[in-house]
Amino acid sequence: MSQNSLQSSKMTFYVTRIAMLVAVATPLMMFDFPIPIFPGFYKFDLSYFPVVLATFSMGPVAGFITAILKNLIAFLIAGTFTDSAGIGALADTLIGLSFILPAGIIYKKFHTKKGAVIALGVSLAVVSVFSCAFNYWFLIPAYSKFFGLEAVLGMAQKACKYIKDVKGVVVLGTLPFNFLKWLVISAITILTYKPLSRTILKKK
């Protein structure tokens, strides 16, 4: 097989796998739901599980593309996040990238199960810190401009009466929510990646 044919075959593999994983991730994004112990504006979903699969199987660039595409489709076609003028889509994208990019870079260098655990562990720490900073400095103030700070705090206080201000939202809402969400996604990845990598993610 010529070099051009090999490159074409590799490109076809990447495009088809990314398209497949985006097709799985997008509907998963629609099946989001609040968790009663967290503020209602934080919705739990597993749409980044296929993105992590793309990242581990094809590298951080593929994970980046998959994340961007799934959020773009959800925003433009399905109408997700349209009530906040794209703020939710931007937040989901940036927080997701803060998880998948460190994981992808580390796993690409240490391509073992131990490497995967380390990669996911590091990313769990990164996304926890980034989500808190992003919520405190950008996301909560942005939502407050749309709905009013009192409304945002009121929604948060329905879940936790100890929340009194924006710092309370971050410490008692943002941090534990994101840690739980990405811990679940990490656990599912560890349990399923190897079987999937031998089947639907396997290079032809």
Disulfide bonds with the S-S distance in Angstrom:
none
